[in-house]
Amino acid sequence: MTEYILTNEEMMIADKLTIEDGISSKKLMMNAGSKVFENLPKITNGKILIICGPGNNGGDGYVVAKHLFDLGNEVNIYCPVNDKAETDDNTFYKEKIDKNCFVKSVEDISSYDFIVDALFGTGLSRKLSYEIIEFIERVNNSLVDIYAIDIPSGINGNTSEILGNSFICKKTITFFNKKKCHYLYPGKLNCGEIIVEDIGIDQKVFKQVMPKIKKNDPSLWINSFPFPVGSDHKYSRGMLLINVGPKFQTGAARLAGRSAMRVGAGAVMLVCDKETAEILEPQISIELISVIKEKNDFQKILKDKRISSVLVGPGNGINDETKARTLMALAFVDNCVIDADAITCFEDNPEELFIDTYPHTILTPHEGEFRRLFGEQIASMKDKVLKCIEAAKIAGSIILLKGADTIIASPDGEIVINSSEAPYLATAGSGDVLAGIISSLVGKNKMRAFDAACAGAYIHSKLGELIGPGLIAEDIIDNIPLMIKKLNSYAKKTN
């Protein structure tokens, strides 16, 4: 089942449609507060701090406070924001609270058993005041467990930017569906465990809201995954051509080639000059080598009808030769993955690349390469999703912006977030392996380019989670068969 990721605006529409369908806003608030209460530690005679704001997030907090108070706990409610008018629903539940619960200041934060953050929620877009920033820092430094309602206060729900400071939470309880900041860094770091609760919003609302962003999951692309069949031979499974760099920079291409073979390429051809071939040949066993002796040999090789896809960039060097081969690959082969040095080569004239890219071309920059290719104005956009969409439109091709929260966007508006808990993937060669995986999956009789990018990102990140500490790039390659087996089992269960 497709899992969507909501923007702040889409969540507001979902609330509005639900209210129009007959569930009152006060009922939704009661449901939300009650679900938060169910996720809190079950204590009596405890001491609990609830930080409430003037909006609906604060109203949820008052519902939580009433539940905790009725259990016999000492509940302190602190409202640090007094310059904003309270919403009607906020006031409705605030008036049900015992007046003795309200405190004008918070001194000994460490005296509380836990804290509930009901200050701002998803609507925050401006930087916090100095006083609030300082207060949040005091709360975080107390090391008392914090439970956030919807999102930790201080985070922009759309961009996941931290607006001065943010509560660092043990758990975040959100409603109906996860939001962008639950997947994107840096805000995601402060969410802790994220729980999604049903508060009465019907799933049919998705059809009316029509959210654009999807979470990367095999359900999106498994039906087109190129598992081999009995009639296959090595060339029907695709031949990937990889451009190799100078003789002392062959490692990246070797990693990409080996990962491509593991994922399912029938053959990998490494293209290089004679000097490089002499270094490369003793280090490989299953990849093919094609030696370039004259300048136009690369173009001749590209005309081989067996070639299903081309990868240019890993370890190629930032030079005119890499640039020329990138443009030749785009001209002669439909399915091209442009990575690393092949991206940076065009930083002085991106249009030279974009004029030859297609909607099925895949560019795989990390943040630095993205900045070099698309410039400061696009790269500095706070919303990583929007900047990736904008880049895909400018390039007219698929953009896979690498990171812990990899974004994949197409020029026609498809957008997927690949959320990963794999910090050990931040190691040399990891990106080369990813490029090889994607290049193997895309091509004639294989996956469409966007699905290949999503599947490659998924396989790569899940292997990072599986392997964990001590991971090096070769470990990802060695464990690819295990992931393919898991995907095969998943495909059989869902078909």
N, C-alpha and C positions, 0 to 999 in steps of 0.2 A: 504494500500500500504506500502510495506517495506521501512523504512527510514534508509538509510545507513549513516555511519559516516566515513569520509575519513582521511587517513593519509596524511602527506605532500607529500609523494612519489606518492600516488594514484592521488592526485590533479595535480601533475606535468604531470602524464601520460594523464589525462583528457585534460589538456591544449594542450599537444603535439598532441593527436589524433584529436582535434578540428582544430588545425592549419594545420595538414595534410589533413583534410577534406575540406579545402578551406577558412577558416576564418583566416586572418593574425593575428599575435601577436599584431601588432599595433591596429588593429580593436578591438581585445579583450581588450586591454588597454584603448582605448577610451570608449568602452562600460562600463568597470568597473568604470572608473573615473566619467562617466556621471551618473551611478546609485548611486554612493556615493553622488554626488552633489544633486540628487533628495531627498536624505534622510537627508540633512542638513537643518538647519533653513533658511527660505527664508527671507533674509534681503538685503537691499541696503544701501549704505553709511555706512556700518559697517567696523569693523577692525578685520581681521581674520589672525591667524597664521597657516601656514601649515609647518609641520616638514617633510622634505623629505630625504630619504636615496638614495643610489646609485643603488638600484635594481629596479625590476619591481613595487614593492610597492610604491617606490618614483615616478616612472613614472605615476602611477595612481594618485598620489598626484598632479602632474603637470597638469593633465587634470582637476582635481577639481579646481585647482588654476585659470586656464584660464576661467572656467565657472563663478567663483565668481568675478574675475576681470572684466569680461564683463558685469556683473550686476551693476558695479559702486562701488564695495567695495574696501577698501584699503587692499591689500593682502600682507602679509609679508611671505616670504619663507626662512626658516632656514635649512641649510644642515650641521648638526654637525659631520657627518662622511666623512672625506676627504681622508682616506687611502685605499679606495676601488675603483676599476674601475667601471664606470657606464655601465649599459647594453645599448645596441644600442637603444632599445625602450625608455628607460629612457632619453637618450640624445635627441632623436627625439622630445619628447614633452617638454623637458626642454628648448630647443632652441626656442620654440614658446612663451615663457614667457617674458614679459617686464622685462628688466634687473633691473629696479628700484624696482622690487618686492623683490629681494634678500637682505637679511640682514646678517651681519657677526656675530651678537650677539643678544640675546634677554634679555632685561633688565626688563621692567615693564610688566610682563606676565598678570597681572590683567587688563590691558588696552584692552585686546582682548575680542571680543564678544563670540568667541568660537575658538577651536583649532582642526585641523585635523592631526591625527597621520598617516603619510605615511613613517615611518622611516625604519622598517625592514620586517614586514610581517611574513610569516610562515617559512622562511628559516633559522631563527636564531637558532644556537645550542651552541654557546660559550657564556661565561659570559661577560656581558657588561663592558666596561671600566669605571673607576672611574668617569671620566668626564660626561659620558652619564648617569650613575646612579644618579649623583648629579643633572644633568639637569632635568631628569624625576621627581625627588623628588620636585624640584622647581615648575615644571608645576603642579604636583598633589596638592601641597600646595596652589596654586593660587586659587583653587576651580572653575576655568573656565571650562565649559563643554568641554569634549574631545570626538571626534568621530574617531574611529579607522577604518582603511581600512584593511579588512580581519581578523586580530587579533591585539590586543594591542601589541605594540612593547615592547620587553623584555620578552615575553613568548615563550617557546619552543612549537611549534605547535603540536608536537607528544606527548610529555610527560606532557605538561601543567605546567612544572616547570617554576618558575620565575627566570630569569638568572641575579639576582642582584637587579633589580627593573623593574617595568612595569607601563605604563600609566594606570590609573584607569578611565575607559571610561563610558560615558553616553550611548553610542550606538556603536555597532560594525557592520559594513556592510561587509558581506562576499559574495562569489560568487559561484553559482552552487549548493553548498552543504555545510553543516556544517562540521567542522573538529573536531578532537579529543579534542583540547583544549577548544572548545565551550561547552563541556560536563564534562570535568575532572577538578577537583580542584588541585592546587589553582588558576590556570590561569582563570578559568571560572568566578571567583569572580570579575575580573577586566574588563570583557567584557561588562557589562551592558546589555541593550537590544540587542539581536542579530537578524539582518535582513539578510535574504538570497535573493540575487538578481540574476536574469537570465541575463547573458551577452553573450548568444549565444551558449553555450555548450549544445549539444543535449543530452536528457536523455538516448539515446541508448548507450552512452559512458559507462554507468554502466556495460553493458554486456561485454565490452572489458576490463574494469578496474578490474572487479570482486572484489569489496571491501569485506573485511571479517567482518568488525564490523557493527553491527546493533543497532539501538536505540530500547530499550524495548517498545513495543507497543502491544495492544491486537491483532492486525492483525497477529502477529507472532504465536499466540497460541490459539486464541479464538475458532477455530474449534474443538479443542480437550478438551475444558473446560468441566468439568463433571457436567453440569446442570442436576438435577434429572428429571426422566421421570415417567410416571404414573405407570409403573410396578415395580418401585424400592421399596425395603424394606431397613431396616436400615443396614443390613449386605451387601446388594448389593452396597450400597453407600460407603462401606469401613469401616473397623475398624482399628483405629490407636492405637498402643500400645506406651505408654510413660513411660519411666523409671523415677521413682521419687527418689529424694535424701533423705538425713536424715530428721528426723521429724521436724526440725526447718528450713528446706530449701525447703518447698513444694510450695512456691509461684510461682516459675518459671514454674514448671510442670502444675500447675493449669491454669496459663495464656495461656500456649501452648495448653492445652486441650480444654479450652473454645473457643479459637480462631479457633481451628480445627473444633469444632462443628458448629460454626457460618458459616464457609466457606462451609461446606457440608459433613463432615465425618458423617457416619451413627451412629457410636459409637466410644467412646474413652475409652480405658482401661488404668487406672493408676496402675502401678505395683510397690509395695513397701513392706517393712517389716511390721510386726504387730504393732510396736510402732508408725511408721509413719502413718499407716492406722487409728489409733485412733485419731491422730491429724487432718488427712486429711478428714475423712468421714463427720464430721459436717460442713465442708466448701464447699462441693460440692453437686450438686443436680442431675445432668444429666450424669456425668461421672461414669463409672464402676470402681470398685477397685478389684484388684487381689493381694492377700497377699502371700508373699514368706515366707515359714516357714523353708525350707531346701535349701541348696546351689544350688541343681540342679533343683529347682522349676522354675527358670527363663527360663531355657532351655525347660522345659515341656510346659510352657505357649507359648513360641515362636512357638511351633509346631501346635498351633491352626490354622486351615486352614482359619478361618474367618479373620485373621489378614492380612491387605493389606499393611501396612507400620509401621515402627518403628522410634521413635524419642528418641535418647539417648543424654544426656548432660546437659540440663538446670537444674541448681541447684543440680546436681548429686554429686558434690564433686570430688576433684582430688585425686583419690585413686585407689587401685588395683581392687576394686569391680566394679567401673565404667568402668575401662579398660576391665575387663573380660566380662561385660555385653555388651559392645560395640562390642567386637569380636564375641560374641555369636549371637547378632542381625544380624551382617553381614553374619554369617554362615547359619542362618536358615530362614531369610526373605530377599526377593529380594530387596525391596525398603526401604532403610535406610537413615535417615537424621542424620548426626553427627554434634553436635553443642556444643559450650561452653566448659564445663569441660571435655566432652568426646574427645575433640580435645587436650586440654592442657595435658591430661593424657599421651599422646604419645610424648611429647616434647623431652624426653631423647632418644627415639628410634622410630622415625616416621615410619621407615620401617615395624615395627611390625603392624602398622595400614595399611600402603599402600599395604602390601602383601594380605590383605583381602578385600580391597575396589574394587569396580567394576565401569565400565563406567557410570552406572546409580546410583551410590552412590552419595549423595549430602553432601559436607562439607560446613559449613557456618561460617567461621571465621571472626572476626573483625581484624583490623590491628595487634593488640597485639598477638592474637591467631595465626594469619598467620605467624608472625615472629617466634613464638615458635615452630611451626610445620615445617616450611620450611627453617628456618635458616636465618642468616644475609645476606648472599650473594644474595639470591633470594629476600628477603624482602626489601633490600635496592635498588633494581632496580628502576630507576627514572620513567620508563614507567609502569604505573599501569596495563595497558592492557597486556603488554608483560610478566610482572611478574605473572599475573593471568593465562595466557596461559601456562607458564612454570610450574607453580604449578600444574595445571590440568594434564599435561603430567607426572610429577613426581608421583603424587598420583594415576594416572589412574582413576580419578573420576571427577565429576563436582565440581568446586569451585565457591562459591558465596562469594565474598570478600565484606563484608558489609561496608557501608559508605554513605556519601551524594552522591557519584558517584559510586554506587554499580556496580561491574563488575561480570558477570557470564560467565564462560568459561568451555568448555568440553574438554576431552582429545583428541577428534578427530577434534578440531579446531573451533568449534562454539564459537562465542564471542558476547556478548550483553552488552551494557552500560545502566543501569537504572538511568536516570538523574532525580533528584528530587529537589524540592524547599521546603523541609520540615524539617527545622532545629529543630523543636520541637519534632521530633522523637528521638532525643538524650536524652533519658530518661530511667530510670530503667524499665526493663521488656519489652521494645519495641522489643528487639531481640528475646525474648522468644515467643512473639506473632508471629513474622515473621516465626520462626521455626515451630510453630504450623500450620500456614497457609500452608506453603510448604508441610509439612508432610501429611496434609489432602488431598492435590491435587494429590500427587503421589501415585501410587499403581496399583494393578490389576484392569483392566477395567477403569482406570483413565488416567491421563496425563503421557506422557513420562517424565522422570526425568528433563531433561533440560527445557522443557516447564513449568513444575510445578515450578521450581526455578524462571523462568522469571515471571510467573503469580503471584507468591507469592510476589516477590519484587515489582511488579507494584501495586498490591492491597494495600500493606503495605505503600508504599510511597505516593500514591494518597490519602489515608486516612489521612496521616500526613499533606498533603497540605490542605485537606478539613477541618480538625479539627482546626489546627493552634494553637494559643496561649492557654496555659493552659492544653495542651494535657498530659494525663497520659496513661499508657498502656491499662487500662480498656476501655478508650474511643475508642481506635482503634477497640477493640473487639465489642463494642456496635454498631459501625457504619458499620461493615462488611456487614450486609444485604443490606444496601443502595448501597454499591459498587457492590455487586452481581447483584442487580436489574439493575444497569447501564450497567454492562457487558452483561446481558441477553438482554437488549434492543439493545445494539451494535451488538450482535450476530444475532438477528433477522433482523436488517437492512442490514447486510453484506451478509446474506445467501439468 
